[in-house]
Amino acid sequence: MNKRYFVLPLVALMAACGGGEEKKADKLVRLKTEKAKLDAEIKTLEKELKAGDSTTVKTKTVTIAQVETSTFEHFIDIQGDVDARENVAVSAQSPGIIKAILVREGQAVIKGQTLAQVDDQVMRASLAELQTQLDLATTLYNKQANLWRQKIGSEVQYLTAKSQKEALEKSMATMKDQINLTRIISPINGTVDQVIAKIGDAAAPGNPAFRVVNASNLRVLANVAEAFAGKVKTGDEVEVTFPDINYSFRTKIGFASRTIDPLSRTIRVEIPVSGNKDLHPNMLAQIRIVDYRAKDAVVVPVNVIQYSLGKPYVLTVKGSGDKLQAVRNYIEMGRTYDDKAEIKSGLEAGNKIITTGFQGLNDNDFIKL
């Protein structure tokens, strides 16, 4: 057999085997390179995702406040008006024509001072006649009494003279009283708030001629709805505010009616007001009657309270430093008024509640201040 024919196929086979090994090595290198790139991309994406999740929580900025105890008060809000206890419409005591106005609006007057004069000319003429008759009767009586002391004349003559004199004296006193009724007088100390009458007007009892007000003796009157009648009584604490003059004070109810008005279905309350020159009758007053008070109560703003399945809760803070987390605290609420809520249980003094930024926060979410 020719040896050349045997060597040639062997060389071809060796060449073929050597070339295949070289291709596998290249493929392996290529795959390792691709794998390294994929691993690098995976790590980059994982870091980005982790960083993104961490940023969402850490960038949730909130504001917190420490829970403290205070006195919680609940009020009944009503509206009232300033009223003068002594606010008098003054009228004449006897009919007649007004002939003089003696005061002006804004003038201070005292009790018994004459405000106007009704024509009394006829009465004064009658008084003069009575005076003449009384003078004669007095003279006759004095002479008769002198004679009687001397045992001259009869007792009947003496008693008749005495009776005539005394009758005329009584008539004189009555006439003077009637003349006094022609004066329109102030029944109180105060200020003339209104002059209604004019000279020449016909005065008559019951027709107001002046209004006199004592502005130093004021009160606030208000009506409380029947639904609150059982909660309001004399002596209850009340806060009164006059928005027009930016003035307020605290006092106690001076009087609370026990009878419900059948038309308005309300009870009337009266609140005394100390002297203040800026207060005027009929001025608007805002009244807040204290119907509930709790001392050392836990009080939080109403707007921080959230609900889950109908149950109220607030978010508090746990942890320290950079590892702060929101915690859901379910609470039992008491009364609420305005923007404050009383917390019966679930919170205590010293807890830190989240007051802003709590929207969208869940239990154990990370937060930062």
ROPALUM-359414 format. One record per residue (C-alpha): x, y, z. Coordinates in steps of 0.02 Angstrom, whole numbers, padded with zeros to 5 digits, always signed. Layout:
XYZ
...
end
This chain:
+00000+00000+00000
+00061+00172-00042
+00100+00266+00119
+00068+00435+00040
-00117+00399+00024
-00128+00361+00212
-00037+00520+00270
-00142+00643+00172
-00310+00601+00253
-00231+00605+00426
-00163+00780+00397
-00333+00839+00336
-00417+00767+00490
-00296+00852+00609
-00321+01017+00521
-00508+01001+00537
-00500+00962+00724
-00383+01106+00762
-00497+01235+00675
-00652+01182+00776
-00566+01207+00941
-00522+01383+00891
-00707+01426+00852
-00771+01363+01021
-00645+01468+01112
-00698+01622+01018
-00881+01585+01057
-00843+01560+01240
-00753+01727+01248
-00896+01811+01160
-01027+01737+01277
-00927+01783+01432
-00911+01960+01367
-01099+01971+01336
-01135+01897+01507
-01024+02026+01591
-01114+02164+01501
-01284+02092+01552
-01229+02075+01733
-01170+02253+01731
-01336+02313+01660
-01434+02209+01786
-01336+02281+01931
-01360+02457+01864
-01548+02432+01847
-01560+02355+02021
-01468+02503+02094
-01580+02624+02002
-01737+02534+02058
-01677+02523+02237
-01624+02703+02235
-01792+02752+02160
-01891+02660+02296
-01780+02733+02431
-01800+02908+02360
-01991+02895+02360
-01993+02860+02546
-01853+02973+02600
-01914+03123+02504
-02085+03114+02589
-02060+03265+02699
-02178+03285+02847
-02206+03403+02992
-02233+03338+03167
-02297+03408+03331
-02287+03343+03506
-02451+03297+03590
-02487+03398+03745
-02632+03404+03867
-02741+03557+03887
-02916+03608+03939
-03041+03564+03805
-03203+03664+03797
-03358+03638+03693
-03473+03785+03661
-03651+03822+03608
-03641+03963+03481
-03783+04089+03475
-03808+04270+03429
-03877+04410+03536
-03895+04598+03550
-03844+04730+03674
-03990+04797+03772
-03999+04940+03897
-04089+04893+04056
-04144+05074+04067
-04200+05120+03892
-04357+05222+03914
-04479+05298+03791
-04538+05450+03890
-04713+05518+03861
-04821+05652+03939
-04923+05613+04094
-05067+05727+04046
-05133+05781+03876
-05098+05953+03805
-04998+06053+03680
-04809+06054+03699
-04751+06233+03719
-04566+06208+03760
-04427+06080+03727
-04294+06099+03861
-04163+05970+03809
-04070+05916+03653
-04011+05747+03588
-03853+05686+03670
-03881+05788+03827
-03854+05704+03995
-04004+05716+04110
-04043+05663+04287
-04195+05578+04359
-04339+05703+04379
-04267+05832+04259
-04395+05920+04148
-04377+05876+03965
-04525+05974+03896
-04670+06079+03956
-04851+06053+03909
-04965+06206+03908
-05028+06232+04086
-05100+06406+04072
-05278+06358+04115
-05222+06256+04265
-05117+06399+04331
-05265+06517+04314
-05371+06395+04414
-05230+06383+04541
-05232+06572+04560
-05419+06572+04592
-05400+06436+04721
-05262+06535+04803
-05377+06686+04819
-05513+06579+04894
-05390+06498+05012
-05325+06666+05070
-05503+06722+05114
-05543+06556+05196
-05383+06565+05297
-05425+06742+05357
-05601+06692+05408
-05537+06537+05495
-05407+06635+05593
-05539+06760+05652
-05663+06624+05696
-05529+06527+05789
-05483+06683+05888
-05664+06711+05935
-05685+06530+05982
-05536+06539+06098
-05625+06686+06183
-05783+06583+06198
-05870+06695+06073
-05976+06620+05937
-06031+06442+05911
-05927+06286+05883
-06017+06256+05717
-05955+06422+05649
-05777+06376+05700
-05785+06202+05623
-05863+06269+05462
-05723+06395+05438
-05593+06263+05474
-05671+06140+05352
-05679+06268+05211
-05496+06313+05237
-05437+06132+05239
-05541+06088+05084
-05464+06231+04987
-05289+06177+05044
-05321+06003+04976
-05388+06075+04813
-05231+06180+04800
-05119+06027+04826
-05216+05930+04695
-05204+06073+04571
-05016+06085+04600
-04998+05899+04568
-05097+05918+04407
-04985+06061+04353
-04832+05954+04389
-04903+05821+04272
-04890+05946+04130
-04700+05928+04139
-04625+05786+04038
-04486+05724+04152
-04347+05596+04139
-04380+05443+04246
-04196+05391+04248
-04019+05457+04244
-03953+05443+04068
-03932+05525+03899
-04065+05594+03784
-04049+05475+03637
-04194+05544+03536
-04306+05698+03539
-04467+05645+03456
-04583+05785+03509
-04589+05958+03431
-04659+06121+03494
-04845+06129+03453
-04868+05940+03451
-05012+05868+03549
-04942+05770+03695
-05036+05622+03766
-04997+05480+03885
-04926+05332+03789
-04861+05435+03643
-04669+05437+03654
-04596+05611+03657
-04415+05570+03705
-04301+05419+03722
-04181+05418+03869
-04048+05283+03884
-03933+05240+04027
-03781+05170+03932
-03691+05123+04093
-03816+04987+04135
-03810+04866+03988
-03842+04682+03959
-03840+04558+03816
-04000+04467+03774
-04008+04309+03668
-04123+04164+03630
-04063+03984+03647
-04146+03847+03545
-04257+03723+03637
-04136+03582+03596
-04006+03661+03711
-04126+03718+03846
-04075+03577+03962
-03891+03620+03945
-03902+03806+03984
-03933+03875+04157
-03901+04029+04263
-03719+04041+04313
-03646+03949+04163
-03484+04021+04097
-03499+04116+03934
-03385+04208+03814
-03456+04364+03732
-03377+04444+03579
-03423+04607+03494
-03350+04592+03318
-03386+04772+03270
-03270+04841+03403
-03154+04690+03421
-03194+04670+03606
-03228+04511+03704
-03239+04454+03883
-03287+04304+03989
-03423+04309+04120
-03571+04207+04181
-03752+04200+04127
-03850+04316+04240
-04019+04238+04203
-04082+04092+04100
-04269+04075+04079
-04348+03910+04127
-04497+03939+04014
-04491+03898+03828
-04571+04027+03716
-04714+03938+03625
-04686+04037+03463
-04497+04037+03442
-04466+03876+03541
-04322+03960+03631
-04272+04014+03805
-04207+04188+03844
-04037+04215+03924
-03971+04376+03997
-03786+04416+04016
-03728+04567+04117
-03607+04686+04032
-03485+04798+04122
-03475+04980+04072
-03390+05010+03905
-03410+05174+03813
-03396+05085+03645
-03548+04976+03676
-03717+05033+03613
-03892+04962+03626
-03938+04843+03484
-03754+04808+03445
-03724+04630+03382
-03646+04506+03505
-03578+04333+03471
-03605+04218+03620
-03518+04054+03660
-03593+03960+03808
-03478+03829+03885
-03578+03667+03894
-03432+03545+03915
-03257+03558+03989
-03121+03427+04009
-02961+03468+04102
-02794+03389+04053
-02869+03322+03893
-02770+03262+03742
-02818+03380+03601
-02766+03368+03418
-02815+03463+03261
-02966+03387+03175
-02881+03388+03005
-02747+03261+03056
-02877+03128+03093
-02900+02998+02955
-03016+02851+02940
-02993+02669+02891
-03150+02563+02876
-03240+02693+02978
-03113+02691+03120
-03019+02853+03159
-02831+02855+03172
-02683+02973+03171
-02505+02945+03111
-02369+02957+03241
-02180+02942+03225
-02062+02806+03285
-01874+02789+03267
-01739+02919+03273
-01612+03004+03164
-01625+02955+02980
-01734+02804+03017
-01902+02882+03056
-02061+02787+03015
-02246+02827+03016
-02353+02726+03135
-02542+02713+03127
-02627+02743+03297
-02812+02705+03309
-02899+02824+03427
-03062+02850+03521
-03131+03024+03492
-03228+03129+03615
-03308+03294+03568
-03251+03410+03431
-03265+03598+03420
-03203+03714+03286
-03038+03636+03228
-02999+03539+03388
-03042+03360+03438
-03035+03280+03610
-02947+03110+03610
-03012+02989+03740
-02886+02849+03705
-02751+02798+03581
-02638+02947+03612
-02549+03016+03761
-02446+03167+03803
-02273+03159+03726
-02324+03066+03568
-02270+03148+03407
-02404+03159+03274
-02383+03200+03091
-02475+03361+03056
-02432+03391+02873
-02378+03273+02735
-02476+03125+02805
-02580+03104+02648
-02535+02942+02562
-02427+02878+02704
-02448+02698+02761
-02400+02608+02918
-02209+02591+02935
-02171+02705+02786
-02007+02797+02803
-02016+02984+02824
-01902+03133+02851
-01930+03300+02934
end
